[in-house]
Amino acid sequence: MTAPKPTSDGTVDRPTPWADGPPSRYDLVLAVIPLTLLAGSVAGLVSPLELHDTMLAAGLVAAFVLADVLFRNPPHDPT
């Protein structure tokens, strides 16, 4: 990420969150895992399904996503 740069009028030009390009696949995985667990807990609280059943399903989905990113499509050096 780039550092903020002062401008000629005294304000600071802050870079956008995606100044280095769009989020990578691994950034999205880091967002998907907690969102999956959050969705499982919300589903367990608002649906007639048991909380432990929805959390089990959400945990399995999160584990599959993690296994995919670690073993099937691991990070590689872009050079």
BAKOLBA-707045 format. One record per atom (N, C-alpha, C): atom name; x, y, z. Coordinates in nm, 2 decimals, decimal comma. Example, Ala and Ser with C-alpha at 12.3 -4.5 7.8 and 13.67 -1.06 7.14 Angstrom:
BEGIN
(atom 'N' (1,32 -0,57 0,78))
(atom 'CA' (1,23 -0,45 0,78))
(atom 'C' (1,32 -0,33 0,78))
(atom 'N' (1,28 -0,22 0,71))
(atom 'CA' (1,37 -0,11 0,71))
(atom 'C' (1,29 0,00 0,79))
end
This chain:
BEGIN
(atom 'N' (0,08 -0,12 0,00))
(atom 'CA' (0,00 0,00 0,00))
(atom 'C' (0,09 0,12 0,00))
(atom 'N' (0,05 0,23 -0,07))
(atom 'CA' (0,13 0,35 -0,08))
(atom 'C' (0,09 0,44 0,04))
(atom 'N' (0,19 0,52 0,07))
(atom 'CA' (0,17 0,62 0,18))
(atom 'C' (0,10 0,74 0,14))
(atom 'N' (0,03 0,81 0,23))
(atom 'CA' (-0,04 0,93 0,19))
(atom 'C' (0,06 1,04 0,15))
(atom 'N' (0,02 1,12 0,05))
(atom 'CA' (0,11 1,23 0,00))
(atom 'C' (0,05 1,36 0,02))
(atom 'N' (0,13 1,46 0,08))
(atom 'CA' (0,07 1,59 0,09))
(atom 'C' (0,06 1,66 -0,04))
(atom 'N' (-0,04 1,74 -0,06))
(atom 'CA' (-0,06 1,82 -0,18))
(atom 'C' (-0,02 1,96 -0,16))
(atom 'N' (-0,02 2,04 -0,27))
(atom 'CA' (0,03 2,18 -0,26))
(atom 'C' (-0,06 2,27 -0,18))
(atom 'N' (-0,19 2,23 -0,16))
(atom 'CA' (-0,28 2,32 -0,08))
(atom 'C' (-0,28 2,28 0,06))
(atom 'N' (-0,19 2,19 0,11))
(atom 'CA' (-0,18 2,15 0,25))
(atom 'C' (-0,27 2,03 0,29))
(atom 'N' (-0,35 1,98 0,20))
(atom 'CA' (-0,43 1,86 0,24))
(atom 'C' (-0,35 1,74 0,21))
(atom 'N' (-0,40 1,63 0,25))
(atom 'CA' (-0,33 1,50 0,23))
(atom 'C' (-0,41 1,42 0,13))
(atom 'N' (-0,34 1,37 0,03))
(atom 'CA' (-0,40 1,29 -0,08))
(atom 'C' (-0,39 1,14 -0,03))
(atom 'N' (-0,50 1,09 0,02))
(atom 'CA' (-0,49 0,95 0,07))
(atom 'C' (-0,53 0,86 -0,05))
(atom 'N' (-0,45 0,75 -0,06))
(atom 'CA' (-0,48 0,65 -0,16))
(atom 'C' (-0,61 0,58 -0,13))
(atom 'N' (-0,68 0,53 -0,24))
(atom 'CA' (-0,80 0,45 -0,22))
(atom 'C' (-0,76 0,32 -0,16))
(atom 'N' (-0,86 0,25 -0,10))
(atom 'CA' (-0,83 0,12 -0,05))
(atom 'C' (-0,77 0,02 -0,15))
(atom 'N' (-0,81 0,03 -0,27))
(atom 'CA' (-0,76 -0,07 -0,37))
(atom 'C' (-0,66 0,00 -0,46))
(atom 'N' (-0,57 0,09 -0,41))
(atom 'CA' (-0,48 0,16 -0,49))
(atom 'C' (-0,38 0,06 -0,56))
(atom 'N' (-0,36 -0,06 -0,50))
(atom 'CA' (-0,27 -0,15 -0,56))
(atom 'C' (-0,34 -0,25 -0,65))
(atom 'N' (-0,46 -0,22 -0,69))
(atom 'CA' (-0,54 -0,31 -0,78))
(atom 'C' (-0,65 -0,37 -0,70))
(atom 'N' (-0,74 -0,44 -0,77))
(atom 'CA' (-0,85 -0,50 -0,71))
(atom 'C' (-0,81 -0,61 -0,60))
(atom 'N' (-0,90 -0,64 -0,51))
(atom 'CA' (-0,86 -0,75 -0,41))
(atom 'C' (-0,83 -0,88 -0,48))
(atom 'N' (-0,74 -0,95 -0,43))
(atom 'CA' (-0,70 -1,08 -0,49))
(atom 'C' (-0,80 -1,19 -0,44))
(atom 'N' (-0,78 -1,31 -0,49))
(atom 'CA' (-0,86 -1,42 -0,46))
(atom 'C' (-0,85 -1,45 -0,31))
(atom 'N' (-0,73 -1,43 -0,26))
(atom 'CA' (-0,70 -1,46 -0,12))
(atom 'C' (-0,76 -1,36 -0,02))
(atom 'N' (-0,77 -1,23 -0,07))
(atom 'CA' (-0,84 -1,13 0,01))
(atom 'C' (-0,99 -1,17 0,02))
(atom 'N' (-1,04 -1,21 -0,09))
(atom 'CA' (-1,19 -1,25 -0,09))
(atom 'C' (-1,21 -1,37 0,00))
(atom 'N' (-1,11 -1,47 0,00))
(atom 'CA' (-1,13 -1,58 0,09))
(atom 'C' (-1,13 -1,54 0,24))
(atom 'N' (-1,04 -1,44 0,27))
(atom 'CA' (-1,04 -1,39 0,41))
(atom 'C' (-1,17 -1,33 0,45))
(atom 'N' (-1,24 -1,28 0,35))
(atom 'CA' (-1,37 -1,22 0,38))
(atom 'C' (-1,48 -1,33 0,38))
(atom 'N' (-1,47 -1,43 0,30))
(atom 'CA' (-1,58 -1,53 0,29))
(atom 'C' (-1,58 -1,62 0,41))
(atom 'N' (-1,47 -1,65 0,47))
(atom 'CA' (-1,47 -1,74 0,59))
(atom 'C' (-1,55 -1,68 0,71))
(atom 'N' (-1,53 -1,56 0,75))
(atom 'CA' (-1,61 -1,51 0,86))
(atom 'C' (-1,75 -1,48 0,82))
(atom 'N' (-1,77 -1,44 0,70))
(atom 'CA' (-1,91 -1,42 0,65))
(atom 'C' (-1,99 -1,55 0,65))
(atom 'N' (-1,93 -1,66 0,61))
(atom 'CA' (-2,00 -1,79 0,62))
(atom 'C' (-2,04 -1,83 0,76))
(atom 'N' (-1,95 -1,81 0,85))
(atom 'CA' (-1,98 -1,84 0,99))
(atom 'C' (-2,09 -1,74 1,05))
(atom 'N' (-2,08 -1,62 1,01))
(atom 'CA' (-2,19 -1,52 1,05))
(atom 'C' (-2,32 -1,56 0,99))
(atom 'N' (-2,32 -1,60 0,87))
(atom 'CA' (-2,45 -1,65 0,80))
(atom 'C' (-2,50 -1,77 0,87))
(atom 'N' (-2,42 -1,86 0,91))
(atom 'CA' (-2,46 -1,98 0,98))
(atom 'C' (-2,52 -1,95 1,12))
(atom 'N' (-2,46 -1,85 1,19))
(atom 'CA' (-2,52 -1,82 1,32))
(atom 'C' (-2,65 -1,75 1,31))
(atom 'N' (-2,66 -1,66 1,21))
(atom 'CA' (-2,79 -1,59 1,18))
(atom 'C' (-2,90 -1,68 1,14))
(atom 'N' (-2,86 -1,78 1,05))
(atom 'CA' (-2,96 -1,87 1,01))
(atom 'C' (-3,01 -1,96 1,12))
(atom 'N' (-2,92 -1,99 1,22))
(atom 'CA' (-2,96 -2,07 1,33))
(atom 'C' (-3,05 -2,00 1,43))
(atom 'N' (-3,03 -1,87 1,43))
(atom 'CA' (-3,11 -1,79 1,52))
(atom 'C' (-3,25 -1,75 1,47))
(atom 'N' (-3,26 -1,73 1,34))
(atom 'CA' (-3,39 -1,69 1,28))
(atom 'C' (-3,47 -1,80 1,21))
(atom 'N' (-3,41 -1,91 1,20))
(atom 'CA' (-3,48 -2,02 1,13))
(atom 'C' (-3,52 -2,13 1,23))
(atom 'N' (-3,61 -2,22 1,20))
(atom 'CA' (-3,64 -2,33 1,29))
(atom 'C' (-3,53 -2,43 1,31))
(atom 'N' (-3,43 -2,42 1,23))
(atom 'CA' (-3,31 -2,52 1,24))
(atom 'C' (-3,24 -2,49 1,37))
(atom 'N' (-3,18 -2,59 1,42))
(atom 'CA' (-3,10 -2,58 1,54))
(atom 'C' (-2,97 -2,50 1,51))
(atom 'N' (-2,92 -2,42 1,61))
(atom 'CA' (-2,80 -2,34 1,59))
(atom 'C' (-2,68 -2,43 1,56))
(atom 'N' (-2,67 -2,54 1,63))
(atom 'CA' (-2,55 -2,62 1,61))
(atom 'C' (-2,55 -2,69 1,48))
(atom 'N' (-2,67 -2,71 1,42))
(atom 'CA' (-2,67 -2,77 1,28))
(atom 'C' (-2,63 -2,67 1,18))
(atom 'N' (-2,68 -2,54 1,19))
(atom 'CA' (-2,64 -2,44 1,10))
(atom 'C' (-2,49 -2,40 1,11))
(atom 'N' (-2,44 -2,40 1,23))
(atom 'CA' (-2,30 -2,38 1,25))
(atom 'C' (-2,21 -2,49 1,20))
(atom 'N' (-2,26 -2,61 1,21))
(atom 'CA' (-2,19 -2,73 1,15))
(atom 'C' (-2,18 -2,71 1,00))
(atom 'N' (-2,29 -2,68 0,94))
(atom 'CA' (-2,29 -2,66 0,79))
(atom 'C' (-2,20 -2,54 0,75))
(atom 'N' (-2,21 -2,43 0,83))
(atom 'CA' (-2,12 -2,31 0,80))
(atom 'C' (-1,98 -2,35 0,82))
(atom 'N' (-1,95 -2,42 0,92))
(atom 'CA' (-1,81 -2,46 0,95))
(atom 'C' (-1,75 -2,55 0,84))
(atom 'N' (-1,84 -2,64 0,78))
(atom 'CA' (-1,80 -2,73 0,67))
(atom 'C' (-1,77 -2,65 0,55))
(atom 'N' (-1,85 -2,55 0,52))
(atom 'CA' (-1,83 -2,46 0,40))
(atom 'C' (-1,70 -2,39 0,42))
(atom 'N' (-1,68 -2,33 0,54))
(atom 'CA' (-1,56 -2,25 0,57))
(atom 'C' (-1,43 -2,34 0,56))
(atom 'N' (-1,44 -2,47 0,61))
(atom 'CA' (-1,33 -2,56 0,60))
(atom 'C' (-1,30 -2,60 0,45))
(atom 'N' (-1,41 -2,61 0,37))
(atom 'CA' (-1,39 -2,64 0,23))
(atom 'C' (-1,32 -2,53 0,16))
(atom 'N' (-1,36 -2,40 0,19))
(atom 'CA' (-1,30 -2,29 0,13))
(atom 'C' (-1,15 -2,28 0,17))
(atom 'N' (-1,12 -2,30 0,30))
(atom 'CA' (-0,99 -2,30 0,35))
(atom 'C' (-0,90 -2,41 0,29))
(atom 'N' (-0,95 -2,53 0,27))
(atom 'CA' (-0,88 -2,64 0,21))
(atom 'C' (-0,85 -2,61 0,07))
(atom 'N' (-0,95 -2,55 0,00))
(atom 'CA' (-0,93 -2,52 -0,14))
(atom 'C' (-0,82 -2,42 -0,16))
(atom 'N' (-0,82 -2,31 -0,08))
(atom 'CA' (-0,71 -2,21 -0,09))
(atom 'C' (-0,58 -2,26 -0,05))
(atom 'N' (-0,57 -2,35 0,05))
(atom 'CA' (-0,44 -2,40 0,10))
(atom 'C' (-0,38 -2,51 0,01))
(atom 'N' (-0,47 -2,60 -0,03))
(atom 'CA' (-0,42 -2,73 -0,10))
(atom 'C' (-0,45 -2,74 -0,24))
(atom 'N' (-0,57 -2,70 -0,29))
(atom 'CA' (-0,60 -2,71 -0,43))
(atom 'C' (-0,54 -2,60 -0,51))
(atom 'N' (-0,55 -2,48 -0,46))
(atom 'CA' (-0,50 -2,36 -0,53))
(atom 'C' (-0,42 -2,28 -0,44))
(atom 'N' (-0,30 -2,33 -0,40))
(atom 'CA' (-0,22 -2,25 -0,30))
(atom 'C' (-0,17 -2,12 -0,36))
(atom 'N' (-0,13 -2,03 -0,27))
(atom 'CA' (-0,07 -1,90 -0,32))
(atom 'C' (0,06 -1,94 -0,39))
(atom 'N' (0,09 -1,86 -0,49))
(atom 'CA' (0,22 -1,88 -0,56))
(atom 'C' (0,29 -1,74 -0,58))
(atom 'N' (0,42 -1,75 -0,60))
(atom 'CA' (0,49 -1,63 -0,62))
(atom 'C' (0,46 -1,57 -0,76))
(atom 'N' (0,42 -1,45 -0,77))
(atom 'CA' (0,38 -1,39 -0,90))
(atom 'C' (0,49 -1,36 -1,00))
(atom 'N' (0,62 -1,38 -0,95))
(atom 'CA' (0,73 -1,35 -1,04))
(atom 'C' (0,76 -1,46 -1,14))
end
